């Protein structure tokens, strides 16, 4: 299953053996009776009551005398402890203990068994008690009323003192009010803890007239909804370690709760009748550290043929309502929807029917959500009993008494990625798997292996492009809270295809009215998200196409400067980038490559990162400069050094993923010992590698991303090796293959001058940029190259030629052939060369001169005449 439930606690394994051992010890001491049968009867009443913020679990059971016993399971030491026992046959439905285990609050009601007299105070239905349990001492009655009361101790965020003087206790009444009690304690007679002035406990009413409330034990937050003019208003109170609290926000919700009755979430463990539970509305609030705030809602369900649920993405300013039809619905449905908090995702689970993973960080596109129906075999791996989602990612199966930690299963997601045929499921599964975080390197390796074997598996999006962008995004996501606003998480901007089995309606929602003006931690991040929505701030996702013009300008200036240097011996002056600027750009590229090589200590299989490739280094360096400026503009308060490292890590990750994709294909086709050569035709394995390199090039070109230096050289050599000449030239002309000096130099040296190879070489040379073409011609000892060199030399000499009067008599003795037009032309070239030598005495000359031009002209003429 895409969801993995790891059992943290189980009553049958973690508590029951301890109870049996305690009972055996008591019997050995002559205390107690009943034996194993009694323990089994105890187990029938054994159940979880509450889970506190520190992870400790409070449970209860009845002994053989009908007494109510409270126990605690310490999640750190994995030990059990007896807290208290009421020697009355009562039913407990709410309990909480403070962090020091010195006070216990409990709400009890009269036992429903026949023949039992009322043990509570006359006229009362519910008794709420506060008990000193270190050691067991006084019992104070907090409430004796006819309505249900739930209790919950507050836990400070920091341990300020080994034994705090004050303890805060919430009382939640069925009469729709919430009170906060301040309980002051003191130590007497050594370690004995007693309540100070127990007759006059300070209390504050913090909420009233509400119809729904939820407790977040991890973050110590109280969410509740009250009705104003039939409108549902969600509010949140944050409790702090210094005993203060604030109303943080209120926001209207477009849901109807006027006839829904009274409901509490996560104030202890919910043991309502399961048939009633399935017909009751489901409503819960989920947050995560990235500043998301989601309200998940499923209304009462009159008929199960069709089910509807909504998620209010409060941090985004809209809601999405999903509707799906259920198949094979039994006549008696006893299971309701469960919402699960999975950090970056919300899970919607209806046992036996469907499981829906909703992306809360990037909910815009439905393709980033994963919807699995009951037909999927992975659905059957989840428990079919109702689940209660607690704070964080904890899930309680209260039928079995098991506490799970819910997380996404990378292995199952990988299996789904490999099996599913729908592009939308591939997209969603890929993002789900990458968001898991743990074991990222192994996970990426498995995904890359699958991509290398299924590079054309998706038709709606580019699989390589999506993987590179998403994986690079998640590699730096945890560095700072605003990365999701600054970096793209997907290459897909729109998705218009419907998801099979589900319909969707999106509506704008009101933004929360924040009640405080100073924010820290989660609230600061949430407020930042709300500000972006409120003021309609545009997406600041980085796009590397912003460096396209600058990159082309730098390459053009580089070529112009070299041409000027070749022609005159002097650097071209005028408007151009300073040498220091260009050097800084190239230094950025050096930092990226160093950072990249530090990631991989093992030698690479492919011949990448082994040449200069100035064009890719310029693009790499420009991306560093632009992305760094982008972060500095929008990441206020983050150290410049940290931003610099984030930029290097992000770009290194992009390049590293490209290298790994290529290496996976390299390894798959056993090209370990492959070296540059042109003396044989390409094999099927080499053609497969050429194909995936072409797909990588397509993926990076549309996003204008840099490639590892050496990529174009290797791609071209494989192209020469694998493609017929006309296909090769078409790839060059269309920009699929980029001719590099390294690749063409090796081609000229390695291939002999057969007719076929001459045609290939000439076809390559005429497609080279002039400067590279001149260099390559000098490496090819062939009349054709001599002709090209001569033409270029003559063109350079005659560019600024001005006709001057000269002696019409030509000294024929200085020429090897009596051909007047050629002799006159060579004389002019010789005169220009002499003048240039006088003007630029320090200019370096190659071996090309008028004599060379004359010989080349004669050879070319001889060839044309067939002599």
Residue, then its C-alpha position, 0 to 999 in steps of 0.5 A: x500500500x502507498x501508506x505504511x502503518x508502523x505499530x508503535x504500541x499495542x495493548x495486547x503486546x505492551x500492556x497485557x503481558x505486564x498485567x499478567x506478570x503483576x497478577x502472578x506476583x500478587x498471587x505469589x504474595x497471597x494477594x488477589x485471586x482469579x488467575x488467568x481467567x480474570x486477566x482475560x476478563x480484564x483484557x475485555x475492558x482494557x482500552x486506551x483513554x488518551x495519548x499525551x503530548x510526550x507520547x505516554x499512553x493512558x489506558x484503563x481496565x476493570x479488575x476482578x472486583x469491578x474497580x476502575x484502574x488507570x495505567x500509563x505506558x511510557x513510550x520512552x522507557x517502554x515500561x508500564x506504571x499503575x497510576x490510580x484505582x477507583x474502588x467503585x464500579x464506574x465507567x471512565x470516558x476521559x482522563x489526562x495526567x500532567x507531564x510530571x505524573x503528579x496529578x490525574x484528572x478523570x471524568x466518570x459516569x455511573x455504570x450501566x449495569x443493572x442493580x448498581x446504585x448511584x455511586x456519584x453525588x446525588x443528581x449528578x450524571x458525570x463526576x470530574x475529579x482531580x487526584x493527587x497521585x504522587x503519592x496517592x492522596x487527596x481527591x478533589x471534585x472539579x465538576x459534578x453535573x448532568x453533562x459530559x465533561x472531558x479533561x486535558x492537561x496542557x503540556x509546556x513546549x519546554x521543560x522549564x523546571x523539574x517540578x513546575x508550580x502551576x499546571x493548566x487543565x482544560x475542561x470541555x463541557x457537553x454544554x458547549x463551553x471550555x474552561x482552563x483551570x490553573x492548579x498550583x502544587x507544592x512539595x511537602x514531606x519530601x517528595x509528596x506533591x499536594x494541591x495548594x488552596x484546592x478549594x479555590x482553583x483559578x479558572x478562565x472560560x476561554x470558549x463557549x457556544x461552540x459545536x465542534x472542537x479539536x485538540x492538537x496535542x503536539x502543538x498545544x492548539x485548540x481549534x473550535x467552531x462556533x455558529x454566528x448567524x448560522x455561519x460556521x466560524x473556525x477559531x484557534x487558540x495557541x497555548x504557550x509555555x509561559x501559561x499564556x494563550x492567544x486567539x490566533x485567527x478566525x475564518x468562516x467555513x462554508x459547511x453546515x453544522x447547525x444540525x450536526x450536534x456536538x462533536x469533539x476530536x482528539x480529546x482522548x480516544x473516541x469510542x462512539x458506536x460505530x454505526x453512529x460514527x459512520x453516519x456522523x460528519x467527519x471534520x478535522x484540522x491538519x497543519x504542517x511545519x511548512x505553514x499549511x492549514x487544511x480543514x478536512x470535511x465529510x458531511x453526514x452520509x444518507x446514502x453510500x452510493x456516492x460520497x463527497x468530501x472537501x478539503x479547505x486549503x486555508x493557506x491557499x485561499x480555496x477549497x476542493x470538493x471531491x465526489x466519488x461513486x462507491x461500488x459493491x456497497x453493502x446494505x449495512x455500512x458501518x465504516x466512515x471516512x478517515x482523514x490522515x495527516x501525512x505531513x505534505x499530504x492528507x490521506x482520505x481513507x474509506x476502508x475497502x473502497x478508496x484511498x486518496x492522497x492529497x498534496x497540501x503543499x501544491x494542491x493546484x493540479x489534480x495530477x499531483x494527487x493519488x487516487x486509488x480505488x478498491x480495485x487496487x490490490x494495495x488498498x486491501x493492505x490497510x486496516x478495515x476498522x475505523x481509524x482515529x487520526x491523532x496529532x502528527x502522523x499518529x493513527x489509533x485503531x481503537x478496536x484493536x488498541x494499536x497505535x500506528x505511525x503513518x508514513x508513505x511507503x517508498x517501496x509500495x510507491x515504486x511498485x505502483x510507479x512501475x505497474x500503473x498505466x495512467x500518466x496522472x498516477x505516474x505523476x502523483x506517485x513520483x511526487x509522493x515517493x520523492x517527498x518521503x525524504x528518507x533514503x533519498x539516494x537509494x530511492x532516486x537510484x531505483x527511480x532512475x533505473x526505471x526511467x532508463x528502461x521506460x523513458x517513453x512511458x509517459x505521453x502527457x509530460x516529460x518523465x525525465x524533466x519532471x524527475x529532474x525538477x522534482x528531485x532537485x526541489x526536494x533535495x533543498x526543500x528542508x533548508x528554509x521555509x520559503x523554498x516552495x515559493x521560489x523553486x519549481x516543484x514540477x515541470x507541468x503548469x496545467x493539467x486538463x485531463x480528468x482523473x478516473x473515478x472522481x470529480x472535482x469542484x474548486x471554490x475560492x474561500x475567505x482568508x483567516x482574520x489573524x488576531x495577533x500581529x507578531x508571529x513566530x515559528x509555524x504562525x510566521x510561515x502561515x502568515x507569509x503564505x496568507x500574505x501571498x494569497x491576500x495580495x495576489x503576489x505572483x509566483x516567484x518560481x525560478x526559471x532559468x530562461x532568464x539567463x538565455x539572452x545573457x548567455x547568448x550575448x557572452x558567447x557572441x562577445x567571446x566569438x567576436x573577440x577571438x575573431x578580432x584577435x585572429x584578424x588584427x592581433x588586438x582585442x576588440x574594444x567597445x561594449x562588452x562584459x569585463x574580464x572580471x565579470x566573465x571570470x566570476x561567471x566561470x568561477x561559479x561553474x568551477x564551484x558547482x563542479x567541485x560541489x558535484x564531484x564532492x557528492x560522488x567519490x566513486x569514479x564515474x562510468x561515463x566520460x563526463x566532466x572531463x573537458x572544458x566546454x566553455x558554453x556549458x560552464x558559462x550557462x552553469x555560472x550564469x545560473x548560479x549568479x541568477x539563482x543566488x540573486x533570486x534567493x537574496x531578493x526573496x529570502x530575507x533573514x537567511x545568511x548569504x553563505x547558506x544561500x550560496x550553498x543552497x544554490x550550489x547544492x541545487x545546481x549540482x543536484x540537477x547535473x548529478x541527476x543527469x549524470x546518474x540517468x546516463x550512467x544507469x543506461x550505460x550500466x544497463x547496456x554494459x558500456x563500461x569499457x567503451x572508449x571514443x572510437x569511429x572505426x566501427x558501426x554503432x551497436x544496438x546498446x550504443x544506439x539505446x544510450x544515444x536515444x536516452x541522451x537525446x531525451x535528456x537533451x530535449x528535457x533540459x533544452x525546454x527549461x534551458x538547464x545546463x548539461x554536464x561538460x562533455x555531454x555534447x561531445x559524447x552525444x555527437x560521437x555516439x551520433x556519428x557512430x550510430x546514425x546514417x550520414x543524412x540522419x546525422x546531418x539532419x540532427x546537426x542542422x536541427x540542433x539535436x547534435x551540437x558539434x564541439x571542438x573536442x568531438x570534431x577533433x577526434x573525428x578528424x584524427x581517427x577517421x582515414x580519408x576514404x571517400x565515405x569519410x571524406x564526405x563525412x568530414x567535409x559535411x561536418x567542417x562546413x557546419x562548424x562555426x568559422x573559428x572552430x572550422x579553421x582550427x579543425x581544417x589545420x588538423x586534416x591533411x587534405x586538399x579540401x582543407x587546404x582550399x578552405x584554409x586558403x579561402x579564409x586567409x584570402x578573405x581576411x587579407x582582402x577585408x580591408x584591402x584598398x587598391x593602390x597603384x602598382x607596377x604593371x610589370x610582373x616578375x615572372x621568375x618568382x612564380x612557379x606557373x606562368x598564369x597571369x591572373x593567378x600571378x597578379x593575385x598572389x602578388x597582391x596577397x604578398x604585398x598585403x602580408x608585407x604591409x601587415x608584418x610592418x604594422x604588427x611585427x609582434x603578431x604571431x603567424x601560422x604557416x599560411x601565406x601567399x605561397x600556400x594559397x598559390x599551391x592550394x589554388x593550383x591543386x584545386x584547379x588540377x582536381x577540378x580539371x581532372x588532371 
